[in-house]
C-alpha cells in the first residue's frame, strides 16, 4: 500500500507547474482587460466632466464678457481651454465646439473630443492605436 502512494507522487510531480503555466496567462489577460476597461471608463467620465466644466465656465462668464466687449469666439476658446485643462491629459484633446449662442434661459452645450490611448497597448489591435472619446456638457445660460 505504501509503495503505491510513493509511486503516485512521482508520477504527478510536475502537474502543479503545468497547471500554473496554463492558468496564469488567462488570469493575466483577464486582469489586464479589467484594468484597461476601467481606465477607459475613467477617461470617458473625465472627458464628460471636463465638457461640463467648460460649458459652466462659458455660461457663467457670457453676460460679463458681452458687457466688457469680449468677443464670443474668444470666450468660447477660453472655456474650451478651461475644459482642456480639466482633462487628465490636456494634450490629447482634439477639439471642442459649442452648440449655440448663450442666450438667457437657454442651454449651451460643449462637445469635447479626446484621443484615448490604451494603457497597456495590448488591445491596440482590437481598438486601433487610438480611440476618440466624446464628452458632452450642458449648462443653462443666464447665471
Secondary structure as UniProt FT lines:
FT   HELIX           2..11
FT   TURN            12..14
FT   HELIX           15..68
FT   HELIX           72..86
FT   HELIX           90..92
FT   STRAND          93..98
FT   TURN            104..105
FT   STRAND          107..116
FT   TURN            122..123
FT   HELIX           124..127
FT   STRAND          131..140
//
